[in-house]
């Protein structure tokens, strides 16, 4: 199942960024809520005490990478993918 990421992202109370992927299941669109950890964005984008707007901008700057990781997690059976610092560190290396 290939996820398509076209929606908006938001920050939650923890500072993590939530975003949604969508796929079509036999004509029925299904939404998959995903998350990228605040710590992962801070480390990957070299942020210092970021605001929610800065976290969203950081997500947008690495969204293709984060979305790919979330889609891989979902394909592997994780219903609510969470991209963590260790996931982003693997792709940055």
C-alpha positions, 0 to 999 in steps of 0.5 A: 500500500503506497501512502500519498502525503498531501495534507497539512502538518500540525504540531501537537502539545509535545512539539512533535509534528503530526501529518497524514498519509492516505491510500486507496483501499479498493475505492475507499480512501483511508487516512494514516496519521503519522508523527515525527518526533520533535527531537528528530527534527531538532537534531536533523535540522540543527534547531535551538529551542524551536517554536511550533512554526519553526518545527513545521518549517523543519518538517517541510524541509525534510518531509520527503525523507520523513514521509518515506520513513513513515510509509516504510513503517506503515508498509511494515505493519506499524499502524501509526508510524512514528519517525524518531531521531534514530530513523532520521540518523540512519538516512542522514549517514 
